[in-house]
């Protein structure tokens, strides 16, 4: 009996040691917590792209990732508090609207690393990395393609909420149309946005596909046959309207909509790509490395040059091959600073 008891005790001790080792290993894993903006983890846009970056880091770097989904702006602080209480190593907040909450929690918790998608603090905060994207550059290319593809002479764009991370697409888009007009002697009109006036159509949210459908139908009725909605899932409602019309195009934003919304592939002209997943992965890789010394106020800017932004493939037959060839020349001209997207002038005019 004593031998049996001794054997049982030994087995329990061995199991305890194994479990302790497992707990220690799990405890040593680098942890990443992501707080989404309103729109949901499955928005097929910036929340989903950011989460793709976290999941890639889980697969390739062995980190432990999780997310908390915000249904309203009051959720931001609650979610950030939860991650702080869990001693999360890196907290990623997704979207311009989380800037105030991120700033507060980063200042109150200087030993925790943060990253925020679509915002950079000025002056910078030592423990925060801003992940920003020059989508005016890719939007310019999309505007050029739209102007080449239109059959009616009118194209359109609109936004979810009037914030810089939305208007940057629209400014670039209009500038691309104007550049096409100047190069080709045409007069393609842009509905829904006026860079000079700083005014345009904004539906006031990033969730309602019905608002997107309504806006799309209005633009179609006004004669536009290419529409670029900059409004996350709202844009899928626009795609519904365009598809129902049977003779127009939609331009996707953030992700390649032929991949994320393949049900609309037949009417997707192209997509303005904001490669948030790459930026998030790069940030996690830096923060989880053994020699990480903090972000020290360093920010990431995605451009055409570093492939942080780009233009997806243009639909077959939508424009002539000559237009596709011109895109590469224009792309290089933007990179070299020879072609102005209009964004800096817009910011100056707005006092931003």
Secondary structure, 3 states (H helix, E strand, C coil): CHHHHHHHHHHHHHHHHHHHHHHHHHHHCCEEEEECCCCCCCCCCHHHHHHHHHHHHHHHHCCEEEEECCCCCCHHHHHHHHHHHCCCCEEEEECHHHHHHHHHHHHHCCCCEEEEECCCCCCCCCCEEEEEECHHHHHHHHHHHHHHHCCCCEEEEEECCCCHHHHHHHHHHHHHHHHHHHHHCCCCEEECEECCCCEECECCCCCCHHHHHHHHHHHHHCCCCEEEEECCCHHHHHHHHHHHHCCCEEEEEECCHHHHCHHHHHHEEEEEEECHHHHHHHHHHHHCCCCCCCCCCCCEEECCCCCCEEECCCCCCCCCHHHHHHHHHHHHHHHCCCCCCCHHHHHHHHCC
